Amino acid sequence: MRFRVEDLDQYYGSAQVLRHVGFEIAPGECLAVLGRNGAGKSTLLKCIMGLLAPSAGRILLDETDATGWSPNRRSRAGLAYVPQGREIFAELTVGENIEAAARAHGTYGTAATDETVSLFPVLREMWKRSGGALSGGQQQQLAIARALVTQPRLLILDEPTEGIQPNIVALIGEVLRMLKGRLSILLVEQYLDFAIDTADAFVILSRGSIVETGRAEAMSREHLTRFIAV
Ligand SMILES: Nc1ncnc2c1ncn2[C@@H]1O[C@H](COP(=O)(O)OP(=O)(O)OP(=O)(O)O)[C@@H](O)[C@H]1O
């Protein structure tokens, strides 16, 4: 999917939290959005998913204007969102979490669903455990798998490494790099090394505005650090 955001503005009351935000993600590429706490990253993702209506601007999926679409319609069109805090169903088992997402998208029981679950071996081990009984890292793997079984064309991740132990961060990184090419990824991340290992391009948000943008190969670690160091 070619995904584009144009001139997005968003306010909370009279406070403007997004200002003329615009960027594009090419099919099969990963764009990382970096920025300090409060820069507007989560607000941007909520506007993209239709959980917040932007005050101005457009969201385009393969040149189709999706700005007024419901979250459900966006999801059916191929957007999948893994929010910060993961929001899995704590009362349902791992298997039921996966099944609910896959059934809603008509992918339940397909080989692709089995393949997705196999990316995260711990999910099979924990299949009958309730989501709420999993560790943070296991819940993050479940949240990503649940998004992937919908067979999205754009996977949107809000700080997937936050509070996660290094070996699971490494596994998530491997999975994302493997998926690139097949789908596009929008990654909001504060962990710079993870973003550098994963992204093809960067956008840096500061106080709701894009202050820097570029291809990964043109962005040194030192350069990126300057924008996000406290
Ligand atoms: N529901 C809300 N009502 C009012 N202000 C809000 C609300 N949610 C966020 N804000 C404010 O909007 C600004 C952007 O918040 P947002 O959560 O989008 O930033 P962020 O870059 O995702 O930060 P973090 O990394 O801390 O999640 C911040 O100043 C925040 O305090």
The ligand as a Tripos MOL2 file, in Angstrom:
@<TRIPOS>MOLECULE
LIG
   31    33     1     0     0
SMALL
NO_CHARGES

@<TRIPOS>ATOM
      1 N1         -6.6610   13.2890   25.5110 N.pl3     1 LIG1
      2 C1         -5.8640   14.3610   25.6100 C.ar      1 LIG1
      3 N2         -6.3480   15.5540   26.0180 N.ar      1 LIG1
      4 C2         -5.5290   16.6330   26.1030 C.ar      1 LIG1
      5 N3         -4.2200   16.6210   25.7890 N.ar      1 LIG1
      6 C3         -3.6850   15.4670   25.3830 C.ar      1 LIG1
      7 C4         -4.4690   14.2620   25.2740 C.ar      1 LIG1
      8 N4         -3.6590   13.2740   24.8440 N.ar      1 LIG1
      9 C5         -2.4380   13.8130   24.6850 C.ar      1 LIG1
     10 N5         -2.4410   15.1260   25.0130 N.ar      1 LIG1
     11 C6         -1.3040   16.0560   24.9090 C.3       1 LIG1
     12 O1         -0.9930   16.1670   23.5340 O.3       1 LIG1
     13 C7          0.4080   16.1980   23.3340 C.3       1 LIG1
     14 C8          0.8320   15.0570   22.4300 C.3       1 LIG1
     15 O2          0.5850   13.8020   23.0990 O.3       1 LIG1
     16 P1          0.9290   12.3890   22.4430 P.3       1 LIG1
     17 O3          0.5130   11.3340   23.4130 O.co2     1 LIG1
     18 O4          0.3880   12.3440   21.0750 O.co2     1 LIG1
     19 O5          2.5030   12.4700   22.3720 O.3       1 LIG1
     20 P2          3.5710   11.3060   22.1590 P.3       1 LIG1
     21 O6          4.6030   11.8760   21.2630 O.co2     1 LIG1
     22 O7          2.8920   10.0620   21.7500 O.co2     1 LIG1
     23 O8          4.1770   11.1420   23.6050 O.3       1 LIG1
     24 P3          4.5080    9.8040   24.4200 P.3       1 LIG1
     25 O9          5.7530    9.2760   23.8170 O.co2     1 LIG1
     26 O10         4.6880   10.3220   25.7960 O.co2     1 LIG1
     27 O11         3.3180    8.8880   24.2680 O.co2     1 LIG1
     28 C9          1.0330   16.1540   24.7220 C.3       1 LIG1
     29 O12         1.2850   17.4760   25.1310 O.3       1 LIG1
     30 C10        -0.0550   15.5420   25.5670 C.3       1 LIG1
     31 O13         0.0410   15.9870   26.9030 O.3       1 LIG1
@<TRIPOS>BOND
     1     1     2 1
     2     2     3 ar
     3     2     7 ar
     4     3     4 ar
     5     4     5 ar
     6     5     6 ar
     7     6     7 ar
     8     6    10 ar
     9     7     8 ar
    10     8     9 ar
    11     9    10 ar
    12    10    11 1
    13    11    12 1
    14    11    30 1
    15    12    13 1
    16    13    14 1
    17    13    28 1
    18    14    15 1
    19    15    16 1
    20    16    17 2
    21    16    18 1
    22    16    19 1
    23    19    20 1
    24    20    21 2
    25    20    22 1
    26    20    23 1
    27    23    24 1
    28    24    25 2
    29    24    26 1
    30    24    27 1
    31    28    29 1
    32    28    30 1
    33    30    31 1
@<TRIPOS>SUBSTRUCTURE
     1 LIG1         1 GROUP 0 **** ****
